[in-house]
Amino acid sequence: MNRNILTPLDNFFRLDGFVSNGTGNIKRDKQYRMVLILLIGIFMVANVLALGITPGRTTLDFEKNMQKSVGFDVLNAGGSDINVVFSAQGDLAKYISLPIKDAKILGSEKSKHFNYELNLPDKLGPGVHTGEVFVLQLPGNSTSEGSQILATLAVVTQVYLYVPYPGKYANSKLYIYSANVGEDVKFVIPVVSAGEFDLSSVRANVDIYNKMGEKIDSFNTNSVSVKSGTKKELVYNWKANVPIGEYMAKAAVVYDDGTINLEKSFSVGSKELELQEINVNGFSLGEIAKLNMLIENKWSESISDAYIETKIKDSDGDIVSSFQSAAQDIGALSKKSFVSYWDTAGVREGTYDAEVTINYGDKKSEKNLKFKVSKNELVVVGLGYVISAEGRGGTDGIVIVLIIVIVLLVLINLLWFFLLRKKFKS
């Protein structure tokens, strides 16, 4: 009896009826095949939640000539009878035996328990070995009997087998949690003792490099011991007393019989643009106002194509006006002025909400301000201080003050003149 099972892993779409017979029907056969694939895909989406398996993975430590029965449950959430078949894959497949090749799960059974047998040799290469047991759902009332079987849905349970390395051996990774300037950057280095023997001393030496490749700091972690088959973490909090920017950490994890070199980039601070101030000169309500917006780049690299969008809203939250600046590049750790033009025609005197948004890359920085608008003056409130941009009325006020000062100086001079003249006469 030929028990050939065609799955996504074993020539899934190879059917006898669609193999070309050499009579020029290859194109038509391909079309039939594509239609079948589409129909099967629709069927799988409709039934994707009908079949499940638990556990998804079983983890074992290697033992010579180990024989172990591993259990798993197949979940039937569809509420109907289904037929399933089993197959083993992976580099442990030859050590996996399946007591049964197929089974039927009734609609009344929410789950059904099965087992596979794991029969290991006396020796395997060090490292992680994997195997998979696939549970394949068959369409309709199909069974595994026959020459060709097409599976419609598959779930898998994995087995991970850890074989220790001879002597002492370690695996490690480097995790870095970024922070702002002056805060602690957290370094976490998990170490797994994957050898036959315990690790008596494990530590890490870490060097920090800036964007120019210059070493700016170094530190060492505490030393720990790690028992065979277990994991411990080396943790260090590094004070980021450095400028904002990108950095590289190079770590040497030193253990009894070896060294593991790791490296990873991280950032201090965030890629941020900040609105510093807004200045307006010569404001006159009803005309076009020129707003100079000073933006600071707090990042250690230049930021390109940044622009400012401003929305003016009334007390009801309705947008009265909206305008934006031209896009510009801002150099690293520098400031640049952006110019926006606001057409105030039809705008009445009063206080407006202003939503100022700096757009750059996939980021944006928003600032909510107040614009106090009068006939010849625009006052911007909300940047931690008040920026009063005086227009024509402001210029007239300055002129008046200057005239008063000049008149006072003239009067003082005349008074001194008369006093001195009277003194000389006497």
C-alpha positions as CSV (number, residue, x, y, z in Angstrom):
1,M,0.0,0.0,0.0
2,N,1.5,3.3,-1.1
3,R,1.0,5.9,1.7
4,N,2.3,9.1,0.0
5,I,1.4,12.3,1.8
6,L,1.7,15.5,-0.1
7,T,2.1,18.6,2.2
8,P,3.5,22.1,2.0
9,L,6.8,20.4,2.9
10,D,6.6,17.5,0.4
11,N,5.6,18.6,-3.1
12,F,2.4,20.1,-1.8
13,F,0.8,20.7,-5.2
14,R,2.1,17.8,-7.2
15,L,-1.0,15.9,-8.3
16,D,-1.2,13.2,-11.0
17,G,-4.1,15.0,-12.8
18,F,-2.0,18.1,-13.3
19,V,1.2,16.6,-14.6
20,S,1.7,17.4,-18.3
21,N,1.1,14.5,-20.7
22,G,3.2,16.0,-23.4
23,T,0.3,17.0,-25.6
24,G,0.6,20.7,-25.2
25,N,-1.6,21.1,-22.2
26,I,1.1,22.5,-19.8
27,K,-0.3,26.0,-19.9
28,R,-3.8,24.7,-19.1
29,D,-2.5,22.5,-16.4
30,K,-0.7,25.5,-14.8
31,Q,-4.0,27.4,-14.9
32,Y,-5.8,24.6,-13.2
33,R,-3.1,24.4,-10.6
34,M,-3.3,28.2,-9.8
35,V,-7.1,27.9,-9.4
36,L,-6.7,25.0,-7.0
37,I,-4.1,26.9,-5.0
38,L,-6.5,29.8,-4.7
39,L,-9.4,27.6,-3.6
40,I,-7.2,25.9,-1.0
41,G,-6.0,29.2,0.3
42,I,-9.5,30.4,0.8
43,F,-10.4,27.1,2.6
44,M,-7.3,27.4,4.9
45,V,-8.2,31.0,5.9
46,A,-11.7,29.9,6.7
47,N,-10.5,27.0,8.8
48,V,-7.3,28.5,10.3
49,L,-8.7,28.6,13.8
50,A,-10.2,25.1,13.6
51,L,-7.0,23.2,14.3
52,G,-4.5,23.8,17.1
53,I,-1.7,22.0,19.1
54,T,-0.2,22.3,22.5
55,P,2.6,22.5,23.6
56,G,4.2,24.4,20.8
57,R,7.7,23.3,22.0
58,T,9.3,20.7,24.3
59,T,12.8,21.4,25.5
60,L,15.0,18.5,26.7
61,D,18.6,18.0,27.8
62,F,20.5,15.3,26.0
63,E,21.2,11.9,27.7
64,K,22.9,8.9,26.2
65,N,20.5,6.4,24.7
66,M,17.6,8.3,26.2
67,Q,14.1,6.9,25.4
68,K,11.3,9.3,26.1
69,S,7.6,9.5,25.3
70,V,6.6,13.0,24.6
71,G,2.9,13.9,24.8
72,F,0.9,16.6,22.9
73,D,-2.8,17.6,22.4
74,V,-4.4,18.4,19.1
75,L,-7.2,21.0,19.5
76,N,-10.4,20.8,17.4
77,A,-12.2,24.1,17.6
78,G,-14.2,23.7,14.4
79,G,-16.9,21.5,16.1
80,S,-16.8,18.9,13.2
81,D,-15.2,15.6,12.6
82,I,-11.7,15.8,11.1
83,N,-9.1,13.4,9.9
84,V,-5.4,14.1,10.6
85,V,-2.1,12.5,9.7
86,F,1.3,12.8,11.4
87,S,4.8,13.3,10.0
88,A,8.2,14.1,11.5
89,Q,10.7,16.6,10.2
90,G,14.0,18.2,11.2
91,D,17.4,16.8,12.1
92,L,15.9,14.7,14.9
93,A,13.2,13.1,12.6
94,K,15.2,9.8,12.4
95,Y,15.0,9.5,16.2
96,I,11.2,10.2,16.3
97,S,8.8,7.3,16.0
98,L,5.1,7.8,15.6
99,P,2.9,5.0,17.1
100,I,0.1,5.9,14.8
101,K,0.2,7.5,11.3
102,D,-3.3,8.9,11.3
103,A,-6.4,9.5,13.5
104,K,-9.9,10.8,13.5
105,I,-11.0,13.5,15.9
106,L,-14.7,13.8,16.5
107,G,-16.5,17.1,16.5
108,S,-17.5,16.5,20.1
109,E,-13.8,16.2,21.1
110,K,-12.4,19.6,21.9
111,S,-8.9,18.1,22.1
112,K,-7.3,14.7,21.8
113,H,-4.0,13.4,23.3
114,F,-1.2,11.8,21.3
115,N,2.4,10.8,21.9
116,Y,5.6,10.3,19.9
117,E,8.6,8.4,21.0
118,L,12.1,9.9,21.1
119,N,14.9,7.3,20.9
120,L,18.3,9.0,21.1
121,P,21.7,7.5,20.2
122,D,24.6,7.4,22.6
123,K,26.2,10.5,21.0
124,L,25.2,13.7,19.2
125,G,27.1,16.7,18.1
126,P,27.1,19.7,20.6
127,G,24.6,22.4,20.3
128,V,20.8,22.6,19.7
129,H,19.1,19.9,17.7
130,T,15.5,20.3,16.6
131,G,12.7,18.1,15.4
132,E,9.1,18.8,14.4
133,V,6.0,16.7,14.5
134,F,3.4,18.0,12.0
135,V,-0.3,17.3,12.3
136,L,-1.9,17.6,8.9
137,Q,-5.7,18.0,8.5
138,L,-7.2,16.2,5.5
139,P,-10.1,17.5,3.4
140,G,-13.5,16.1,3.9
141,N,-13.6,12.3,4.6
142,S,-10.1,11.7,3.1
143,T,-7.8,9.2,4.8
144,S,-4.1,8.5,4.5
145,E,-4.9,5.4,2.4
146,G,-4.4,5.9,-1.3
147,S,-1.7,7.1,-3.7
148,Q,-2.1,10.8,-3.3
149,I,-3.2,12.9,-0.3
150,L,-3.6,16.7,-0.1
151,A,-3.4,18.3,3.3
152,T,-5.5,21.5,3.8
153,L,-4.1,22.7,7.2
154,A,-1.1,21.8,9.4
155,V,0.1,22.6,12.9
156,V,3.4,21.6,14.5
157,T,4.9,20.8,17.9
158,Q,8.7,21.2,18.2
159,V,11.3,19.4,20.3
160,Y,14.5,21.2,21.2
161,L,17.4,19.0,22.4
162,Y,20.4,20.6,24.0
163,V,23.6,18.7,23.7
164,P,26.4,20.2,25.9
165,Y,29.8,21.1,24.5
166,P,32.8,19.2,25.8
167,G,34.6,20.9,28.7
168,K,33.6,24.5,29.5
169,Y,31.6,26.5,26.9
170,A,29.5,29.7,27.0
171,N,27.0,31.5,24.8
172,S,26.2,35.1,25.3
173,K,24.3,38.2,23.9
174,L,24.5,41.9,24.5
175,Y,21.4,44.0,25.2
176,I,21.6,47.8,25.7
177,Y,18.7,50.0,26.9
178,S,19.3,53.6,25.8
179,A,18.8,56.7,28.0
180,N,19.0,60.5,27.9
181,V,22.1,62.5,28.7
182,G,23.1,62.2,32.4
183,E,20.9,59.1,32.9
184,D,22.0,55.5,33.2
185,V,22.3,53.3,30.1
186,K,21.6,49.8,31.1
187,F,23.8,47.0,29.8
188,V,22.5,43.4,30.2
189,I,24.7,40.5,29.1
190,P,23.0,37.0,29.5
191,V,25.5,34.2,29.7
192,V,24.6,30.5,29.2
193,S,26.9,27.7,30.4
194,A,26.5,25.3,27.5
195,G,29.4,23.0,28.3
196,E,29.7,19.9,30.4
197,F,31.3,21.7,33.4
198,D,30.4,24.8,35.4
199,L,31.9,28.2,34.6
200,S,33.7,29.4,37.7
201,S,34.3,33.0,36.6
202,V,32.5,35.1,34.0
203,R,32.9,38.8,33.5
204,A,32.7,41.4,30.7
205,N,35.0,44.2,29.7
206,V,33.2,46.9,27.7
207,D,34.6,49.8,25.7
208,I,32.4,52.7,24.5
209,Y,33.2,54.4,21.2
210,N,31.8,57.6,19.7
211,K,30.7,58.2,16.1
212,M,34.3,59.0,15.1
213,G,35.5,55.6,16.4
214,E,37.3,57.2,19.4
215,K,37.2,55.3,22.7
216,I,35.6,57.5,25.2
217,D,35.0,55.2,28.2
218,S,35.4,51.7,29.5
219,F,34.0,49.6,32.4
220,N,34.1,46.1,33.8
221,T,31.2,44.1,35.2
222,N,31.3,42.0,38.3
223,S,32.4,38.4,38.0
224,V,29.8,35.6,38.4
225,S,29.9,31.8,38.3
226,V,27.4,29.9,36.1
227,K,26.5,26.2,36.6
228,S,26.3,23.9,33.5
229,G,23.0,24.2,31.7
230,T,22.0,27.4,33.5
231,K,22.0,31.1,32.7
232,K,23.0,34.3,34.5
233,E,23.1,37.9,33.6
234,L,25.9,40.5,33.8
235,V,24.3,43.9,34.5
236,Y,25.9,47.3,34.5
237,N,24.5,50.8,34.6
238,W,26.7,53.2,32.7
239,K,26.3,57.0,33.4
240,A,25.8,58.7,30.1
241,N,27.8,61.9,30.8
242,V,28.3,62.4,27.0
243,P,26.8,64.5,24.3
244,I,23.6,63.3,22.5
245,G,24.3,60.9,19.7
246,E,25.1,57.4,18.5
247,Y,27.7,55.2,20.2
248,M,29.2,51.7,19.8
249,A,29.8,49.3,22.7
250,K,32.3,46.5,22.2
251,A,32.2,43.9,24.9
252,A,34.6,41.0,25.6
253,V,32.9,38.3,27.7
254,V,35.7,36.5,29.4
255,Y,35.1,33.1,31.0
256,D,37.4,30.2,32.2
257,D,38.4,28.8,28.9
258,G,37.5,31.4,26.3
259,T,36.3,34.9,25.3
260,I,33.2,36.0,23.4
261,N,33.4,39.3,21.5
262,L,30.1,41.2,21.2
263,E,29.3,44.6,19.8
264,K,26.1,46.7,19.5
265,S,25.3,50.4,18.8
266,F,23.1,52.5,21.0
267,S,22.0,56.1,21.3
268,V,22.1,58.7,24.1
269,G,19.3,61.2,23.9
270,S,16.7,61.3,21.1
271,K,16.6,62.7,17.7
272,E,14.8,65.9,18.6
273,L,14.1,69.3,17.2
274,E,12.8,72.0,19.6
275,L,11.1,75.3,19.0
276,Q,13.1,78.0,20.8
277,E,11.3,81.3,20.0
278,I,9.1,83.1,17.5
279,N,9.8,86.7,16.4
280,V,7.5,88.9,14.4
281,N,8.5,92.3,13.1
282,G,6.3,95.0,11.6
283,F,3.0,93.2,12.4
284,S,-0.2,94.8,11.1
285,L,-3.5,93.0,11.2
286,G,-5.0,92.4,7.8
287,E,-1.6,92.1,6.1
288,I,0.9,89.2,5.6
289,A,2.9,88.7,8.8
290,K,6.4,87.3,8.7
291,L,7.1,84.8,11.5
292,N,10.8,83.9,12.3
293,M,10.8,80.6,14.2
294,L,14.1,79.6,15.7
295,I,14.6,75.8,15.9
296,E,17.3,73.9,17.8
297,N,18.7,70.6,16.7
298,K,19.7,68.7,19.9
299,W,21.0,65.7,17.9
300,S,24.7,65.1,17.2
301,E,23.9,64.6,13.5
302,S,22.3,66.9,10.9
303,I,18.6,66.5,10.2
304,S,17.3,67.0,6.7
305,D,14.1,68.2,5.2
306,A,12.6,69.7,8.4
307,Y,9.6,72.1,8.1
308,I,7.1,73.8,10.4
309,E,3.4,73.6,10.1
310,T,1.2,76.1,12.0
311,K,-2.5,75.9,12.6
312,I,-4.4,78.9,14.1
313,K,-7.6,77.9,15.9
314,D,-10.4,80.0,17.4
315,S,-12.1,79.4,20.8
316,D,-14.3,76.7,19.3
317,G,-11.3,74.7,18.0
318,D,-12.0,75.6,14.4
319,I,-9.0,76.3,12.2
320,V,-8.9,79.9,11.2
321,S,-5.6,79.8,9.3
322,S,-2.9,77.2,8.5
323,F,0.5,77.8,6.9
324,Q,3.9,76.1,6.7
325,S,7.5,77.0,6.2
326,A,9.9,75.8,3.5
327,A,11.9,72.6,4.3
328,Q,15.5,73.1,5.5
329,D,18.4,71.0,6.8
330,I,19.6,71.7,10.3
331,G,23.2,71.0,11.2
332,A,24.2,68.9,14.2
333,L,23.8,70.6,17.6
334,S,22.9,73.9,15.9
335,K,20.0,76.4,15.6
336,K,18.3,77.7,12.4
337,S,15.6,80.2,11.7
338,F,12.5,79.0,9.7
339,V,10.3,81.7,8.1
340,S,6.6,81.3,7.9
341,Y,4.1,83.7,6.4
342,W,0.6,84.3,7.9
343,D,-2.0,86.1,5.8
344,T,-4.1,87.8,8.5
345,A,-6.7,89.1,6.1
346,G,-10.1,88.6,7.7
347,V,-8.6,87.7,11.1
348,R,-10.1,89.6,14.0
349,E,-8.5,90.8,17.1
350,G,-8.4,88.4,20.0
351,T,-6.6,85.4,21.5
352,Y,-6.1,82.3,19.3
353,D,-4.7,78.8,20.0
354,A,-1.7,78.1,17.8
355,E,-0.6,74.5,17.1
356,V,3.0,74.6,15.9
357,T,4.4,71.3,14.6
358,I,8.0,70.6,13.5
359,N,8.0,67.7,11.0
360,Y,11.2,65.8,10.2
361,G,11.6,62.3,8.8
362,D,8.9,60.1,10.5
363,K,8.9,62.2,13.6
364,K,7.2,65.4,14.7
365,S,7.4,67.7,17.6
366,E,4.3,69.7,18.6
367,K,4.0,72.9,20.7
368,N,0.7,74.5,21.7
369,L,0.9,78.3,22.0
370,K,-1.4,81.3,22.3
371,F,-1.4,84.1,19.7
372,K,-2.7,87.4,21.2
373,V,-3.6,89.5,18.1
374,S,-4.3,93.2,18.2
375,K,-4.3,95.8,15.4
376,N,-0.6,96.5,15.4
377,E,0.8,93.8,17.7
378,L,1.2,90.0,17.9
379,V,2.1,88.5,21.3
380,V,3.2,84.9,21.4
381,V,2.7,83.1,24.7
382,G,3.6,79.6,25.7
383,L,7.4,79.1,25.1
384,G,8.2,79.7,28.8
385,Y,8.3,83.5,28.2
386,V,6.4,86.1,26.2
387,I,7.6,87.2,22.8
388,S,6.0,90.5,21.9
389,A,6.4,91.4,18.3
390,E,5.6,95.2,18.0
391,G,4.4,96.6,14.8
392,R,3.8,100.2,13.7
393,G,2.1,101.2,17.0
394,G,5.2,99.9,18.8
395,T,7.4,102.1,16.7
396,D,5.3,105.1,17.4
397,G,5.6,104.4,21.1
398,I,9.4,104.3,21.0
399,V,9.5,107.6,19.1
400,I,7.3,109.2,21.8
401,V,9.6,107.9,24.6
402,L,12.7,109.3,22.7
403,I,11.0,112.7,22.3
404,I,10.2,112.8,26.0
405,V,13.8,111.9,26.9
406,I,15.1,114.6,24.6
407,V,12.8,117.2,26.1
408,L,13.9,116.3,29.6
409,L,17.6,116.6,28.7
410,V,16.9,120.0,27.1
411,L,15.1,121.2,30.3
412,I,17.9,120.0,32.5
413,N,20.5,121.8,30.4
414,L,18.4,125.0,30.5
415,L,18.1,124.7,34.3
416,W,21.9,124.3,34.7
417,F,22.4,127.3,32.3
418,F,20.2,129.6,34.4
419,L,21.7,128.5,37.7
420,L,25.3,129.0,36.5
421,R,24.4,132.4,35.0
422,K,22.9,133.6,38.3
423,K,26.0,132.5,40.2
424,F,28.4,134.4,38.0
425,K,26.3,137.6,38.3
426,S,26.4,137.4,42.1
